Amino acid sequence: MTTAPLAARLTVPSGPLFFPVTAYGPDGAVDLDAYRAHVRRGVEAGAAAVFACCGTGEFHALTPEEFEVCVRAAVEETAGRVPVVAGAGYGTALAVRYARLAEEAGADGLLAMPPYLVVAGQEGLLRHYREIAAATGLPVIVYQRDNAVFTPETVVGLARTEGIVGLKDGLGDLDLMQRIVSAVRTEAPGDFLYFNGLPTAEQTQLAYRAIGVTLYSSAVFCFVPEIALAFHRALRTGDDTTAHRLLDGFYRPFVELRAQGRGYAVALVKAGVRLRGLDVGEVRPPLHEPSDDHVKQLAQLIERGYALLEETK
């Protein structure tokens, strides 16, 4: 666990936010050696934080025991160099259990994902996330998506809750996000963090940047860290020419390929990690593997992405 406050370390990140996949062996069990290597490579490549066992890490497919050992392994591999944020989800009681397991494993913070199945009202959602925040001493980032969509007033309530430090948006409604940012700025001023959490967030980050959301998750960092770093650097320095070149030549084609299969936001990323030489196994059900043709297209796209990097030098 790092000593500096999580929010301070994430405010101006030095690199992309890394969401590692969870590695499985041929027998389907968690492969800790491969997982450790994956996390270690990401940190060495320049990740600013590790978000362990979240969406890309198949949180939904892990037992509590597997979750704890993976978070602990991520903490050990980062060795305090960057913060580790762990997923927490399902109903309130289980989310609290996962939060406490993450704290025991040494995590620096939590990404609180939507509650399982139910579509709750704003009052119930606020209570749910406040109970998660009260369960540990870890700072909490709330993930807006699917059945957890908030009004600006609810986000003000979240921002006023001790322990809740940010909102990650996986919905993509920029009008709503602008109203949320405005409401929090006027009614709960402080250092509340906002993240673009859409799949392949780079594709929409120029638009999010325009409303003041500068933090974003990078799933492609898992398998093409140099491309993700180049894009992150281009955004940070205002080099829109490079950003546009990578968007047009790599990110847009990747998003179009990702749209060819349900669950590809995870499965295609995992295939990319394998293509780059680290066997992290297949995804667990109910996700499924990409077709051979889609993997071949991904390999060609990776080659094209690195060729683009050479052109920018």
Secondary structure, DSSP 8 states (H G I E B T S, - for coil): --SS-HHHHHHS-SS-EE-----B-TTSSB-HHHHHHHHHHHHHHT-SEEEETSTTTTGGG--HHHHHHHHHHHHHHHTTSS-EEEEE-SSHHHHHHHHHHHHHTT-SEEEE---SS----HHHHHHHHHHHHHHSSS-EEEEEBTTB---HHHHHHHHTSTTEEEEEE-S--HHHHHHHHHHHHHHS-S--EEEE-STTTHHHHHHHHHTT--EEEESGGGT-HHHHHHHHHHHHHT-HHHHHHHIIIIIHHHHHHHTTSTTHHHHHHHHHHHHTT-------TTS----HHHHHHHHHHHHHHHHHHHHH-
